[in-house]
Amino acid sequence: MNFWVTFCRILFKQEAYEEETFKILWEMSTPGSETEKYFLRIPQTEYFFDERKKPEPIEKMPNVRFAIYPS
């Protein structure tokens, strides 16, 4: 199998694992849940000075806001 095909399959699997993990942890940290006390939801700001891939994976997360500044 081609190296790049294998690499892309691994990359897409990794993104899927990360997305599923985030969904589970976000649900567990919901205010009022039994497990809320184990999590700390804090605002985070990231600044980018270059183009990001589209769609940006972070756009799937709730309450996300980000901006890309031209260099």
C-alpha positions in Angstrom: 0.0 0.0 0.0 1.2 3.5 -0.8 2.8 5.4 2.1 0.6 8.4 1.6 -2.6 6.4 1.5 -1.6 4.7 4.8 -0.6 8.0 6.3 -4.0 9.7 5.4 -5.9 6.7 6.8 -4.1 7.0 10.1 -4.6 10.8 10.2 -8.3 10.5 9.6 -8.7 7.8 12.2 -6.8 10.0 14.7 -9.1 12.9 14.0 -12.1 10.7 14.5 -10.7 9.4 17.9 -10.0 12.9 19.1 -13.5 14.1 18.1 -15.2 11.2 19.8 -13.0 11.7 23.0 -13.9 15.4 23.0 -17.6 14.7 22.8 -17.5 12.3 25.7 -15.4 14.6 27.9 -17.6 17.6 27.0 -20.7 15.7 28.0 -19.1 14.5 31.3 -18.2 18.2 32.1 -21.7 19.4 31.6 -22.8 21.7 34.5 -24.9 19.8 36.9 -23.6 16.3 36.0 -22.1 14.0 38.6 -18.6 14.3 37.0 -18.6 18.1 36.5 -16.4 18.5 39.5 -13.5 16.7 37.8 -13.4 19.2 34.9 -12.6 22.8 34.5 -14.0 24.6 31.4 -11.9 27.7 30.7 -11.9 30.0 27.8 -8.9 29.6 25.4 -7.7 31.9 22.7 -5.5 30.8 19.8 -4.1 33.2 17.2 -3.2 32.0 13.7 -1.1 33.9 11.2 -1.4 31.4 8.4 -4.2 29.7 6.5 -5.7 26.7 8.2 -7.2 23.7 6.6 -10.9 23.8 5.8 -13.1 22.9 7.4 -11.2 23.6 10.6 -11.6 20.6 13.0 -12.0 23.0 15.9 -15.2 24.5 14.3 -17.0 21.3 15.5 -16.5 22.2 19.1 -19.2 24.2 21.0 -18.7 27.9 21.7 -15.5 28.1 19.6 -14.3 31.4 18.3 -11.1 32.0 16.4 -9.6 34.5 13.9 -6.9 34.3 11.3 -4.7 37.4 11.0 -2.9 38.0 7.7 0.8 38.0 8.0 
